[in-house]
Amino acid sequence: MDRHPLVKLAIRSVEHFIETGKPLPCPDPLPDTLKQTAGTFVSIKKQGALRGCIGTMTPKYKNLAEEIIHNAVRAANEDPRFDPVEKRELSGLTFSVDVLTPLEKIEDLKGHNIKQYGLVVRGEGKQGVLLPDLDIIKSANQQLKVCLKKGGFKENDTYELFRFEVKRLI
């Protein structure tokens, strides 16, 4: 399978970090496609099961390459749900990169397509995020409930809703 160049960059980032303990240097010269800025998520799976996923909703770094490099390393090492990825696992892992569109505020979930849109719930210093098109999510209400739980919201907390689209690269 021929991987997308951004996915190859994520994989190289994790391999480099495991070998050296340092982030991969930003490619130089930087291809035009990597000069843009966008929030990204890097997901790592092992035999189809999630092994790590971390990202940024809005750009945190000066270009897409740095965003992917840092999020790949964080997904492999800092996802609190998992132990850090070890070198011996690398050959059995699959990576994907989601490049996000800017957040769009929505008033409610009427017509919200869970296959097309991810969801962000924000309020009083809390945030819950869920990417679109996840196998375990069957409805907009379920997507909202998971976001509220992930964000640590209580029943009477107030919050705002935002949606976003992703370009999933594998």
C-alpha positions in Angstrom: 0.0 0.0 0.0 1.3 3.4 -1.0 1.0 5.7 2.0 0.2 9.4 1.8 3.3 11.6 2.3 1.9 13.2 5.5 1.3 9.7 6.9 4.9 8.8 6.0 6.0 12.0 7.9 4.1 10.9 11.0 5.6 7.4 10.9 9.2 8.8 10.4 8.5 11.2 13.3 7.7 8.4 15.7 10.6 6.2 14.5 13.1 9.1 14.8 11.8 10.0 18.3 12.1 6.4 19.5 15.6 6.1 18.1 17.0 9.6 19.2 14.6 10.9 21.9 14.3 14.1 19.9 11.6 15.4 17.5 12.3 14.9 13.8 13.6 18.1 12.2 11.2 19.9 10.0 11.8 19.1 6.3 13.9 21.6 4.6 13.1 22.8 2.0 9.5 22.6 2.9 7.1 21.5 0.1 4.3 24.0 -0.5 1.7 21.5 0.6 3.3 21.6 4.1 3.5 25.4 4.4 -0.2 25.8 5.2 -1.5 25.6 8.8 -4.3 23.5 10.1 -5.2 21.5 13.2 -4.3 17.8 12.8 -4.8 14.5 14.6 -2.5 11.6 14.3 -4.1 8.2 15.1 -2.1 5.0 15.7 -3.7 1.6 15.5 -2.5 -1.9 16.3 -4.4 -4.7 14.7 -7.3 -2.3 14.1 -7.5 -1.2 17.8 -6.6 2.3 18.8 -3.1 2.6 20.2 -2.8 6.3 20.5 -4.5 9.5 19.2 -3.6 13.1 19.9 -4.1 16.3 17.9 -4.7 20.0 17.8 -8.1 21.5 16.9 -6.4 24.7 15.7 -2.9 25.2 14.4 -0.3 25.3 17.2 2.9 25.2 15.1 4.1 27.4 12.2 3.3 24.8 9.4 1.6 21.5 8.7 4.8 19.5 8.9 5.6 20.6 12.4 2.0 20.0 13.5 2.2 16.4 12.2 5.7 15.8 13.7 4.7 16.9 17.2 1.2 15.3 17.2 2.7 12.0 15.9 5.2 11.9 18.8 2.6 12.9 21.3 0.1 10.2 20.0 2.9 7.6 20.4 4.1 8.8 23.8 1.6 11.0 25.6 -1.9 9.6 25.1 -2.9 8.9 28.8 -4.9 5.9 27.8 -1.9 3.9 26.6 1.7 3.1 27.4 4.3 4.7 25.1 4.9 3.0 21.8 8.0 0.8 21.8 10.4 0.2 18.9 9.4 -3.5 18.7 5.8 -2.5 18.0 6.5 -0.2 15.1 6.2 -2.7 12.2 2.7 -3.8 13.4 1.3 -0.3 13.7 -0.9 1.7 11.2 -1.0 5.4 11.1 -3.6 7.9 9.8 -3.5 11.7 9.8 -6.6 13.9 9.9 -6.3 17.5 8.7 -9.1 19.6 10.1 -11.1 22.4 8.7 -11.6 25.5 10.9 -14.2 25.1 13.7 -17.8 26.2 12.8 -20.1 27.1 15.6 -23.5 25.3 15.5 -26.6 25.9 17.6 -27.8 22.3 17.8 -27.4 18.9 16.2 -30.3 19.1 13.7 -29.1 17.6 10.5 -25.6 16.9 12.0 -23.9 14.2 9.9 -21.6 12.1 12.2 -19.9 10.6 9.1 -19.0 14.0 7.7 -18.5 16.1 10.9 -16.5 15.8 14.0 -17.8 17.5 17.2 -16.3 19.8 19.8 -18.1 20.7 23.0 -16.6 23.7 24.9 -17.6 25.4 28.1 -16.0 26.8 31.3 -12.5 25.6 30.7 -13.6 22.2 29.5 -13.5 20.6 26.1 -14.6 17.3 24.6 -13.7 16.3 21.0 -14.6 13.5 18.7 -13.5 12.9 15.2 -16.1 12.1 12.5 -16.8 8.7 11.0 -16.0 6.5 14.0 -17.3 2.9 13.8 -18.5 3.0 17.5 -20.6 6.2 17.0 -24.1 5.5 15.6 -25.9 8.9 16.2 -25.4 12.6 16.7 -26.7 12.2 20.3 -24.2 9.5 21.0 -21.4 11.7 19.6 -22.5 14.5 21.9 -22.7 12.2 24.9 -19.1 10.9 24.3 -17.8 14.5 23.9 -19.5 15.6 27.1 -18.0 12.6 29.0 -14.5 13.1 27.5 -14.6 16.8 28.5 -15.8 16.0 32.1 -19.0 17.9 31.7 -21.7 17.5 34.4 -25.4 17.4 33.6 -26.2 21.1 34.2 -23.0 22.6 32.7 -23.5 25.0 29.8 -21.5 24.5 26.6 -21.2 25.5 23.0 -21.1 23.2 20.0 -18.7 23.3 17.1 -18.3 21.1 14.1 -15.4 20.5 11.8 -14.6 18.3 8.8 -11.4 16.3 8.3 -9.4 15.0 5.4 -8.4 11.6 6.5 -5.1 10.4 5.0 -3.8 6.9 5.2 
